[in-house]
């Protein structure tokens, strides 16, 4: 993905401009991170990504559980 | 009424077929592109020579070797734990709250971004050791493989009919023996299928290897040193300015894609054999 995304550090509104994603930022910059704060911020980015995953999954689980409850019930 | 159903059925069939063709179209396009671009490097030397310095000829032997070692080690580390955890989820903790929680956490791990896992192993193993190593790479791959194996072996054991368990218990066989000698036997093909699928999943992982095993231009079989591997070689060579390296990257990508495709076909064959039995 990092090949085609463009790795830009600006925030643009257009989907057609080079941009960046968390995963691509970590992959490209981690080996170049020279200061502790740089490394820490990249690891913090990874943490954020993980949190997003957990939230999305928890939501999915919640929806499934509600569907299960509805089963066998006539509305 | 019947006509309407027939029409609905035909439309649904059309859309389903179109979706299949759409998916296959991309797969074959990818295979075709990698084959065409990497064709000039697809010769015997690809498997017998080392990765070359810029400007000279070479192959990807060290990368193939490193990838094979790390995948094998990941399976050795991850598969037993995964099968054991799957057994717990399907057999011993089927109705317990803890198992539900474990199942959810396993789902989280299953979809955790692979780069996060790479960073985790970096902080845990690479940083204290002070250098990248093939062992760290294998650990990262094992962490990605683990939840896949847990999920698939859980499903595999759940597919074994309960009547089989009841029959075994009725004969007075202790629980551990039922699991080890009857259920595993019935679910072997499905569990193996899951492990193979997990291998297909980790074979192409680049992100977690970037921070753990890195890459090695030379032949090295030490697990305590940076180990060459196919995905990172592709990553680095594709971004390089050298034409010969690009071709090698394409060839590596083709072999990798073909390998994963072959593995999936093997899984299908195994699954079919399991059904007939």
Boltz contact constraints between the chains, C-beta under 6 A:
constraints:
  - contact:
      token1: [A, 23]
      token2: [B, 113]
      max_distance: 6.0
  - contact:
      token1: [A, 23]
      token2: [B, 115]
      max_distance: 6.0
  - contact:
      token1: [A, 26]
      token2: [B, 115]
      max_distance: 6.0
  - contact:
      token1: [A, 27]
      token2: [B, 207]
      max_distance: 6.0
  - contact:
      token1: [A, 27]
      token2: [B, 210]
      max_distance: 6.0
  - contact:
      token1: [A, 43]
      token2: [B, 119]
      max_distance: 6.0
  - contact:
      token1: [A, 46]
      token2: [B, 116]
      max_distance: 6.0
  - contact:
      token1: [A, 46]
      token2: [B, 119]
      max_distance: 6.0
  - contact:
      token1: [A, 49]
      token2: [B, 113]
      max_distance: 6.0
  - contact:
      token1: [A, 49]
      token2: [B, 116]
      max_distance: 6.0
  - contact:
      token1: [A, 50]
      token2: [B, 116]
      max_distance: 6.0
  - contact:
      token1: [A, 53]
      token2: [B, 111]
      max_distance: 6.0
  - contact:
      token1: [A, 53]
      token2: [B, 112]
      max_distance: 6.0
  - contact:
      token1: [A, 54]
      token2: [B, 108]
      max_distance: 6.0
  - contact:
      token1: [A, 57]
      token2: [B, 107]
      max_distance: 6.0
  - contact:
      token1: [A, 57]
      token2: [B, 108]
      max_distance: 6.0
